[in-house]
Amino acid sequence: MKFNTKTIHGKQEPDKAYGAVMQPIYQTSTYAQSTPGGHKGYEYSRTHNPTRNALENALASIENGNYGLAFASGLAAIDAIIKLLKPGDEVISTNDLYGGTYRLFTRIFEGFGIKFHFVGMENVAKIESYVNENTKLIWVETPTNPMMNIIDIEAVSVIAKKHQVMLAVDNTFATPYLQRPLDLGADIVMHSATKYIGGHSDLVMGALIVNDKEIADKLYFIQNASGAICGPMDSFLALRGIKTLHVRMQRHCENGKAIAVYLANHPKIEKVYWPGLKNHPNHAIVKKQMDDFGGMISFVIKGNNYEEAIKIVENLKIFTLAESLGGVESLAGHPASMTHASIPKEEREKIGVVDALIRLSVGIEDVDDLIADLEQALSKITK
Ligand SMILES: *Cc1c(COP(=O)(O)O)cnc(C)c1O
């Protein structure tokens, strides 16, 4: 079955009770038993819920995995992965990663005796010098936020396999429409389903997809034992989101391309970060591991003036100034004052988050309207 059919039919079946084509919202915490232990596969909704299970199966299908797990948030899903480890274990992580992931690793799990090494993985060879007998996990996020750096998943997986270390990939930005990490050798795929999977900015959710039964069983145990599950209503919404993932992503990519080209040719713009541009430093890897280039774009205005960047994002009318990404509506953000404000200026500038960097999550509106909106906002600055 091809991807565009899987989003609608992959591991998805009509409801067993009445044949409802859309999985009903089983808004229940518990299930009647005929005799103690005599139930129809469901006892308590932290452990199993039919709506959540339907979503988990669909997630597994679109990522080419055997097992899917849904959580209360992306961070709850990452939390479950790190709970596979024990004190003394070490993790090698990308250094350019989602701020909340960095906070979870350093402010929560370092306190439990897990050691994290943050490494620039654009040069994959660097990873190997951090591997020792305590290394249990390599953590990769690609493309990264907001600099759109690309890491070669297949090359990292070769190192992970050689040293028998698990490889987990945060696939939130790419989605399985663009890249499928399990096929490239990863052991665990993670999503903030809050973003493109849900796709409508109406829920917060996380997901994990794995192939190996042993890892899956451990994660199901943690999911139930720690209990950071998502509810049936959100499961329904995410399942509904998956059904249009391919058509949404196709348009995100088309609009993303048109806007990246428009920005790259704009006289007031210094630099555009988008994996589809030929001058992207990792364009060769992009072409190898991604089927298209997505709708996430960052750019810097000439002169790198903080106030002018603020002026642009304030003047946008169709793009909403907001955190988050991946919904049908276009969003704009100013990392230096929003997502990366807590990082000292010197530190954030080292990774490229300069004062006049603006990040766009390009939605699926008419691209002419989006470009006209950017044009009028850019006309408000002098240079
Ligand atoms: C949003 C995000 C997360 C965290 O997910 P939540 O659903 O907000 O908990 C993790 N990784 C990436 C790349 C994200 O964009």
The ligand as an ORCA input file, in Angstrom:
! r2SCAN-3c Opt
* xyz 0 1
  C       6.785     20.798     19.658
  C       7.963     19.893     19.541
  C       8.278     18.975     20.556
  C       7.491     18.873     21.847
  O       6.200     18.416     21.627
  P       4.927     18.857     22.520
  O       3.804     18.189     21.825
  O       4.875     20.348     22.516
  O       5.187     18.313     23.898
  C       9.371     18.129     20.360
  N      10.115     18.213     19.233
  C       9.848     19.090     18.252
  C      10.715     19.124     17.044
  C       8.767     19.967     18.367
  O       8.523     20.856     17.395
*
